[in-house]
């Protein structure tokens, strides 16, 4: 059997063999959920940090910049 035919048969066998596909799919879904969670927590943390900074500046009577005005101060 020549190499081209053997490679073709191997490729076809890999495409039809579905064992383990569900585990890989669940792994990918879990990874995407983890990435989305990390991004949302980082974004929330930045916004919360900015709120505390603006609140502190307002309490001290310091000048409030554009970022604080955008945040509602």
C-alpha positions as CSV (number, residue, x, y, z in Angstrom):
1,X,0.0,0.0,0.0
2,X,1.5,3.4,-0.9
3,X,1.9,6.3,1.5
4,X,-0.9,8.4,0.0
5,X,-3.5,5.6,0.3
6,X,-2.3,4.9,3.9
7,X,-2.5,8.6,4.9
8,X,-6.0,8.8,3.3
9,X,-7.2,5.8,5.2
10,X,-5.7,7.1,8.5
11,X,-7.4,10.5,8.0
12,X,-10.8,8.9,7.2
13,X,-10.4,6.7,10.3
14,X,-9.7,9.7,12.5
15,X,-12.7,11.6,11.2
16,X,-15.1,8.7,11.8
17,X,-13.7,7.8,15.3
18,X,-15.8,9.9,17.7
19,X,-14.5,8.4,20.9
20,X,-13.3,11.1,23.3
21,X,-14.9,13.9,21.2
22,X,-17.4,14.6,24.0
23,X,-14.7,15.0,26.6
24,X,-12.8,17.4,24.3
25,X,-15.9,19.4,23.7
26,X,-16.7,19.7,27.4
27,X,-13.1,20.8,28.0
28,X,-13.3,23.5,25.4
29,X,-16.6,24.7,26.9
30,X,-15.1,24.7,30.4
31,X,-12.1,26.7,29.1
32,X,-14.3,29.3,27.4
33,X,-16.4,29.7,30.6
34,X,-13.3,30.1,32.6
35,X,-11.9,32.8,30.3
36,X,-15.2,34.7,30.3
37,X,-15.3,34.6,34.1
38,X,-11.7,35.9,34.4
39,X,-12.4,38.7,32.0
40,X,-15.6,39.8,33.8
41,X,-14.0,39.7,37.2
42,X,-11.0,41.8,36.0
43,X,-13.4,44.3,34.4
44,X,-15.5,44.4,37.6
45,X,-12.4,44.9,39.7
46,X,-11.2,47.8,37.6
47,X,-14.6,49.5,37.8
48,X,-14.8,49.0,41.6
49,X,-11.3,50.3,42.1
50,X,-12.2,53.4,40.1
51,X,-15.4,53.9,42.2
52,X,-13.4,53.8,45.4
53,X,-10.8,56.2,44.0
54,X,-13.4,58.7,43.0
55,X,-15.3,58.4,46.3
56,X,-12.0,59.0,48.2
57,X,-11.3,62.1,46.1
58,X,-14.8,63.4,46.6
59,X,-14.6,62.9,50.4
60,X,-11.3,64.7,50.6
61,X,-12.7,67.5,48.5
62,X,-10.1,67.1,45.7
63,X,-10.7,67.9,42.1
64,X,-12.7,65.2,40.3
65,X,-11.5,64.3,36.9
66,X,-13.3,63.2,33.7
67,X,-13.2,59.5,34.7
68,X,-15.0,60.2,37.9
69,X,-17.6,62.4,36.2
70,X,-18.2,59.5,33.7
71,X,-18.7,57.2,36.7
72,X,-21.5,59.4,38.0
73,X,-19.7,61.7,40.5
